[in-house]
Amino acid sequence: MQRFRSLQSRLILAFGAIAAGVAGGVISLAVHQKSAQEEVALQAALARTAATTTSYLNAELLRLESLGLALAAQPAMVEAVRNADRAAMGAVIAPIYDALRAQRQISTFVVVTPPGLLQYRAHEAVAAPEDITHRRGDAMAALAGRTARGMIMAASGLSLATAVPVMAQGRPIGTLFGQSLANEELLGRIKASVNADLVVHAERAGQMTRIAGTRAQGQLDAAALRQGLAGPTPAMRSILPSASGEQHFVAFAIPLLDHAGRPVAVAELILDQTAVVSASRASFLALLGMSGAALIAVIIISLLIARGIARPINSMTAAMSGLAAGRLETEIPARDRKDEIGAMSAAVQVFKDNALAVRRLEQETATLAAATETEKKAAMDRMAHDFEATIGGIVENVASASSEMEASAQSLTRIAERTSGQAGIVLTATEEASANVQTVAAASEELASTVNEIARQVSASSDIARRAVEQAESTNGRVQGLSAAAQEIGEVVRLINDIAARTNLLALNATIEAARAGDAGKGFAVVAGEVKQLAAQTAKATQEISGKVQEMQTATTASVGAIQAIGETIGEMSQIALGIASAVEQQGAATREIARSVQNAASGTREVASNIADVSQASGETGSAAGQMLSAAGGLSRQADQLRREVQGFVAKIRVG
C-alpha cells in the first residue's frame, strides 16, 4: 500500500480510473443508445407489421365489396331480388362463384331480402327463406342502404365478409353477401408481405383456440391473447433453442373486427429477431475491444506523464519540508523553469522570504509587547479611578435620596394614622348628634299631628316653603379631598347650630301661641317645650362636633402641608311669611317650620357622618399609599447598596487587569 501513496502512483491510478470511467461511460451510453435505437426500430417494425396486416385484410375486404357491388348492379340481379326468384339469382351468381371458388378467392355468396329473409346461398341450396335478422347485423345494415364489411366467425372458420345493398329506383330491395375464408393461403400471402408469422386465435368454450396460422403454435399466452381482443398488446420477447443455437422472437397481438368494430378474433404476429440480436452482440463486442485498447493506451501515456510531473514535485516537497522545519537556509530548486513547476518554485521562494520577514517581525514584536503591557496597566488604573469618581458619586447620591424618601414615607404614614384616629372620634360624635336629631324629628311629628287636629277644627292652613341647596365640590386627589371634607364638616356643623337656634326660636314662638290658645293649646305647649329642650341638646352636641372638627382640621393640615379649599358650602334659606288670619294658622305654620327644620338637621347630620366616613377612608388610603412608598424607598435603598458593591467590584477587577 505504501507504493500507492506516492504522487506518481496516484496520478497513474487517477488517469487509469478516469480512462476506465470514460470508457465505461462511453460503452454504457453506446449500449443505451443502441438499445434505444433498437427499441425504436422494433416498435416501428411492430407498428408497420400491424398496419400492413390490417391494410392487407382491408384490401381483401374492398375486393370482396367491389365484387359484390358489381354483381348487385346487374339488372338481372336487381330483377331477381325484386321478385325473390332464387333460380334467377343462381343464374347470375353461380358462374362467377364457381370461377372464384376454383381460385380459392371466395367461399360463398348470400342474398337476403326484407325484412331479413335468406333467399339464396351459393355453396348450399335453400329450401325455404330463412330469417337471419338475429345473427347477421351486417345484413340489416345493408338493407338500410349502407355497405358493411369486416371479419366474421362462420361455421367454416374465420372469414372476410362484405354486405352491399341491391338498389332499385334509389332504394334498397335486398342485400348481397360475399365471404372469403381466411385460410392458410391468405395468411401466407400476408406473411410474405410483412415478413412475420401469423396465428389467428378465437375464444371458444371459454378458451383461446388456434383457428389458422402460418405456424403450428403461437408465443403468447391466453391472457395476452384476450388482451389483444381490446387492442394491440405490448411486444413479448422469447428465446427458443435451435440447431444453430438460439432463435429470438418478438410476438404481439392485434384484434380482428367485424363490420361494427367488435372483435371476433385476434391475430398473433411473430417476428424473428435472431439476426438483429446477433448483430447487436457483435457490435457490443467490437465496442468493448476498442474501449479496452484505448484504456491500455491511456494507462501507458499516464505513466509517462506522471513520471515527468512527480520528479520535480518530489524535489519541491523536500525543500518545502525543510522550510516547514525552520531551516530557512534551504535552497529552492527549479526556479529557472518556465512551466507550472517554475511557478510553484517561485511561490515557495516567496514563502521562504516571508518566513524570514516573519522571524524578524517576531523579534520586534517581543520587544514592543513589554512596553505595550506597561502602558495598558497605567491606562486601566486611570480608567478605574475615573469610573469610581463618577459612578461612585452618583451611587452615593441615589442612596442618600432613597434614605430621605424612606424617612418622608414614615412621617406621612404616622400623620395618616393620626388623621384616621381623629376622624373616628368625629364620626362617633356625629352619630350621637344624629340620634338626638332623630329624637327631635319624632317630637316634631307628634307636634305636627296635634297642629293638624287643630287645623281640621279651624279648617285653615297655609304652607311655608323653604329651600336650601348645598353644593360641594371636592376631589383633586385623595389628599386635597381630606381638607375639603374637613371644611365641609365645619360648614355643616355651623348649619346645624343655625338650625338648632331657629328651632329654639320656633319652639319659643309655639309656646307663646299655645298660651294664647288657652286650654286648646296646652298639649301643643308641652310638645313645644320638648322641642326647645331637644334644640338645646342639639346645639350642645354641635358644639362638641365643632371642637372635634377643629382637631381633625389641625391633623389634616399637618398631614398634607398645604391643602387649598376649592369649594365652600353655600346655603340659602328663605322664609315666606303669610299673614296668619288666626292664632291657629300661626300655630300650624310654626309647627310645620319646626318639622322641616328638624328634617334639615337630620339631613345635615347624615351628611356629616358621610363626610366623616369619606375622611376615614381617604386617611386609610393615604396610609396604604404611604406604606407602599415606604416599601419602594426601602427597595431603592437596597438597590443603591447593591449598586455600590457592584461598582466597587468592577473597579477592583479593572485595577487587577
Sequence and secondary structure as in RCSB ss.txt:
>XXXX:A:sequence
MQRFRSLQSRLILAFGAIAAGVAGGVISLAVHQKSAQEEVALQAALARTAATTTSYLNAELLRLESLGLALAAQP
AMVEAVRNADRAAMGAVIAPIYDALRAQRQISTFVVVTPPGLLQYRAHEAVAAPEDITHRRGDAMAALAGRTARG
MIMAASGLSLATAVPVMAQGRPIGTLFGQSLANEELLGRIKASVNADLVVHAERAGQMTRIAGTRAQGQLDAAAL
RQGLAGPTPAMRSILPSASGEQHFVAFAIPLLDHAGRPVAVAELILDQTAVVSASRASFLALLGMSGAALIAVII
ISLLIARGIARPINSMTAAMSGLAAGRLETEIPARDRKDEIGAMSAAVQVFKDNALAVRRLEQETATLAAATETE
KKAAMDRMAHDFEATIGGIVENVASASSEMEASAQSLTRIAERTSGQAGIVLTATEEASANVQTVAAASEELAST
VNEIARQVSASSDIARRAVEQAESTNGRVQGLSAAAQEIGEVVRLINDIAARTNLLALNATIEAARAGDAGKGFA
VVAGEVKQLAAQTAKATQEISGKVQEMQTATTASVGAIQAIGETIGEMSQIALGIASAVEQQGAATREIARSVQN
AASGTREVASNIADVSQASGETGSAAGQMLSAAGGLSRQADQLRREVQGFVAKIRVG
>XXXX:A:secstr
 GGGGSHHHHHHHHHHHHHHHHHHHHHHHHHHHHHHHHHHHHHHHHHHHHHHHHHHHHHHHHHHHHHHHHHHTSH
HHHHHHHHT HHHHHHHHHHHHHHHHHTTS SEEEEEETTTEEEEETTS  SS EE TTT HHHHHHHTT  EEE
EEEETTEEEEEEEEEEEETTEEEEEEEEEEE  HHHHHHHHHHHTSEEEEEEEETTEEEEEEESSSS SS HHHH
HHHHHS    EEEEEEETTEEEEEEEEEEEEE TTS EEEEEEEEEE HHHHHHHHHHHHHHHHHHHHHHHHHHH
HHHHHHHHHHHHHHHHHHHHHHHHTT TT     TT  SHHHHHHHHHHHHHHHHHHHHHHHHHHHHHHHHHHHH
HHHHHHHHHHHHHHHHHHHHHHHHHHHHHHHHHHHHHHHHHHHHHHHHHHHHHHHHHHHHHHHHHHHHHHHHHHH
HHHHHHHHT                SSHHHHHHHHHHHHHHHHHHHHHHHHHHHHHHHHHHHHHHHHGGGGHHHH
HHHHHHHHHHHHHHHHHHHHHHHHHHHHHHHHHHHS                   SSHHHHHHHHHHHHHHHHHH
HHHHHHHHHHHHHHHHHHHHHHHHHHHHHHHHHHHHHHHHHHHHHHHHHHHHHHHH 
